Amino acid sequence: MKQSATTRGLLACGVIAGPLFVATTIAQAATRDGFDPVVHPLSMLSLSELGWIQITNFIVSGLLALLGAVGLHRSLGSGPGAKWGPRLFGLYGIALVWGGVFVADPAFGYPAGTPDGAPAEQSWHSILHAFAAPGAGITLLIAAFVFARRFGREGQGAWRAACYAVVVLDVVLTVIAIVVTDYRLMLAGGASVWLWAAAVSLQTLRSSR
C-alpha cells in the first residue's frame, strides 16, 4: 500500500538508526586512545573527553529508532505484528536513549588513570545504564519472533528464516563473548539485531511505495 511522504520519512529514520549506531561505535572503538574492545564494553565509549560522541550516538540513534517505530505503526496495518512490532521497536529506541542519558562508570583502566578491574561501588547512573543493553537486545529478539510470524503469514520465507537466524546468531555470539570475555563478540551479536531492525524498516519502506 502506498504511504505518505511523512510515513516514508519516518521509516527511513528506522533504516538509518541501526547502521548509524553500529558504524559510529566501531569507528570510535578502533580509534579511541586506551579503549580496548576486547575488555571494554561499548558503553564505556561514553567516558573521557570524547565521550559526548557516544552519548550523542546513543540518543540520536534511539530517537531515529523511535521515529522508525512510528513509521512501522502507520505502515503495517493489520495482521500479526501490526501492534507489537512497532511497540517493540519503540522500546528498543527508548533503551538506546536511556543508555545515552545514564552513563556507565569508569572501570578496567579506562579512561586512562582509572584503576584496573570493576569499581568497588557503582554509581546510580551506572546502575540505570546497565538496563540499556539488555533492554535493547531483548526487545529486538522478541520483535524478531513477532515479525517471523508476520513474514510467515505473508509467505515471505526468506525473511522469516532471517528473523530466526538473527536470534540464533545474537544468542550464540553473546554466550561465547561471556565465556571467553571478549566484548567484540557481544558487539557483533548486538550489531546483527540492530542491522536486522534496519532491514525490516527498509523492507517496509520498499513495500510502501
Sequence and secondary structure as in RCSB ss.txt:
>XXXX:A:sequence
MKQSATTRGLLACGVIAGPLFVATTIAQAATRDGFDPVVHPLSMLSLSELGWIQITNFIVSGLLALLGAVGLHRS
LGSGPGAKWGPRLFGLYGIALVWGGVFVADPAFGYPAGTPDGAPAEQSWHSILHAFAAPGAGITLLIAAFVFARR
FGREGQGAWRAACYAVVVLDVVLTVIAIVVTDYRLMLAGGASVWLWAAAVSLQTLRSSR
>XXXX:A:secstr
    HHHHHHHHHHHHHHHHHHHHHHHHHHHSTT  TTTS GGGGGSSTTHHHHHHHHHHHHHHHHHHHHHHHHH
  SSTTTTHHHHHHHHHHHHHHHHHHS    BTTBSTT  SSS SS  HHHHHHTTHHHHHHHHHHHHHHHHHHH
HHHTT HHHHHHHHHHHHHHHHHHHHHHHHT HHHHHHHHHHHHHHHHHHHHHHHHHT 
